[in-house]
Amino acid sequence: MNNSEYHRTLYRLTRHYIENVMLERKLSITPYLQPNYKIGQFQTLNEIYDHLLNHARNRGSGSGGVNNIFGENGDTSTEKQKERYQQVRELLCDFDPRAIAAQWDIYKLFAALQKRPFQLREPTVPCYSFCRTIISGAQYLRKFDTAKAFYDHFEPLGTKLGDEGEKRAQQELSWAISGYGSALPLDFLKELGFTNFVKPDVHTMDICHRLDLARSNTDGQGTIKAMKQIALDAGETPYSLDRMFWLVGSGNFWDLPEVPVEITTWARQKHNQKRSAPERRTKFIAFIQQETMTLE
């Protein structure tokens, strides 16, 4: 088969593997293949800023300590975390980027966090980094007049083939927002509804490399190009392919309103062990290789 046929087959087999092998036909993954929000859904910069801070928690190491101090407002958050989130929201001017940039700098913010109700004594490195994200994120977003201006700025980048759009978005956001690095900017944008963006991570890069689609398991730009071309040939969004590769690697079938919680709980118990991620990817690669050889 030619490259386009292989890409279409790979997309189809990936979905088949997740639904029929991993999930034993107990769950359709359709709800997982859509971003959390649609382009334009947030009407204010305050909402986009809130989203920006939420994604800063995805840095991994130290995220639990950050959530305990700064709160969180997710479905699985504790009541204490939700209460603290509201307190931080009040401190940060209802998440208004312009007001935050005008009122706070890193020193004033630390001074405020040392008082009640926060009483932060000795900030850890993750907490210090998160505070820098709070300040620099507000300074970045205040340059946009409206939420629409923000969406209009990034939408053309997401439609570019190859990795050019991702490169420009990565550079702009990673330079402007302290602590965002190279991966979080794309995670931030794709979950806002920019479905042509993909985020290279340990799962997607390893899968693309072992399927001979990227040069190495650290080839982020090659992974972006490969996933966008596969999705284009399959007539699907790059976001959906990114999400499927991530589900294979992470095994994290989180709770969704439209999915019975007993099924998602079963799926996580069966697959969501971090130490087993390399084995999950290996099994998937073997399945794809065997199935595509059969079809040739």
PyMOL commands that set and color helices and strands:
alter all, ss='L'
color gray80, all
select helices_A, chain A and resi 3-22+30-33+45-59+63-70+79-91+93-95+97-103+106-113+125-141+147-158+164-176+184-190+202-210+220-234+238-250+261-271+274-295
alter helices_A, ss='H'
color red, helices_A
deselect
rebuild
show_as cartoon
